[in-house]
């Protein structure tokens, strides 16, 4: 059983060496894109919510 655990961590170490981490500039660029999309989608959903609220309010009256 300990051999399996030892082998597992050996393989993990080998796989970690293959990982290519993004550069700082890539992370910052991706973060800007994500934040921009979140703001755009939030505004869009907010406008849809307001529109539907007014529409339901008119129907209920």
Secondary structure in CASP SS format (residue, H / E / C, confidence):
PFRMAT SS
TARGET T0000
AUTHOR 0000-0000-0000
METHOD secondary structure of the structure
MODEL  1
X C 1.00
X H 1.00
X H 1.00
X H 1.00
X H 1.00
X H 1.00
X H 1.00
X H 1.00
X H 1.00
X H 1.00
X H 1.00
X H 1.00
X H 1.00
X H 1.00
X H 1.00
X H 1.00
X H 1.00
X H 1.00
X C 1.00
X C 1.00
X C 1.00
X C 1.00
X C 1.00
X H 1.00
X H 1.00
X H 1.00
X H 1.00
X H 1.00
X H 1.00
X H 1.00
X H 1.00
X H 1.00
X H 1.00
X H 1.00
X H 1.00
X H 1.00
X H 1.00
X H 1.00
X H 1.00
X H 1.00
X H 1.00
X H 1.00
X H 1.00
X H 1.00
X H 1.00
X H 1.00
X H 1.00
X H 1.00
X H 1.00
X H 1.00
X H 1.00
X H 1.00
X H 1.00
X H 1.00
X H 1.00
X H 1.00
X H 1.00
X H 1.00
X H 1.00
X H 1.00
X C 1.00
END
